[in-house]
Amino acid sequence: LAIYRSNKEIYAQLIDDQNGVTLASASSREKSIASSSVNKTEQAKMVGKAIGEKAVSAGVETVCFDRGGYLYHGRVKSLADGAREGGLKF
């Protein structure tokens, strides 16, 4: 599970490293998330829940969390918490 965080948006990708394939992705630019009027931390939690649900439907339960060098607090922590609520195990 790789994370990219910009100033306005946050993105999450579920990547299979052995085959070099993206299995699922979610971002704060998706219509269902972008249309909600919440702050960026709550958006990140929604992205986490979305990637968790997509991963479980793709048959993935356990992942390695790659925070991309970002500190584990704020939006990154919120996304991780949302992914755990969505069904992923780190």
N, C-alpha and C positions, 0 to 999 in steps of 0.2 A: 504494500500500500504506500504509494509515493504521494507526497503533498507538495503543492506549489502555492505560495501565498504572495499576492501582489498587494498594492495599497488598497485597492477597491474590491478585489475578488479573491476567491480561494478555490483551488481545484484539487481533486483527488483521483488517482488512477490506480487500479488494481492490475499489476503487471506480472506476467509469468516470465521470470528472468531466464529460465532454461530455453524457452522457445522464442523469447523476444516479442511477445504478443501482449497487447492490452486486453484484459478480460472484461473490464467494466470501468466506467468513469462517471464522475459526477462533479458539478461545479455550481457556484452561486449564480451563474448566468442562466441556468435552466429556468424555464418560464414559471414553474410551480414555486421555485424558491425566490426568484427575482421579483415576482409580483407581490410577495408578502412584505409588509412594511415593518421590518424588525431590524435591530442593529446587526453589525457584522459578526459579532460573537454568536448570536442566535442563528444567523444564516449559516455559519460554519457548522453548528450542531445539526442543522437540517441537512447539510451536505453530507455529514458523517452518517446520518441515519439512511440517507439515500444510497450511499455507496455500500453500506452494510446490507441493506435489503437486496441490492443488485448482486452483491457477492454471494449471498446465501442462495439466491435463485440460480446463480451460475455454478453452484456446488462447492464454493470455497467457504471454509469455516475459520481457518487459522491463517494469519498473515504476519509478515514482518513489517513493522511500522517504520517507514523512512520519512523522517520529518524534514529532510532536505536542508539541514543545517540551521533551521529555525529553532528558537528556544521553545521548550515545551511549556508554554503557558499562553493564556489568551485564546486566540482563534485556533491555534494548533491543538491545544488541549481540549477545547470545545469540540473540534472535529473528531478527535480520538474518542471522546466520551460518547458522541453521537454514533460513531461506528460500532462501539461496544453495545449500545442500546439496539442497534440494527441487527446484531447477531454475530459480529466478528469477534474473534479472540486473538489477542496479540501475544 
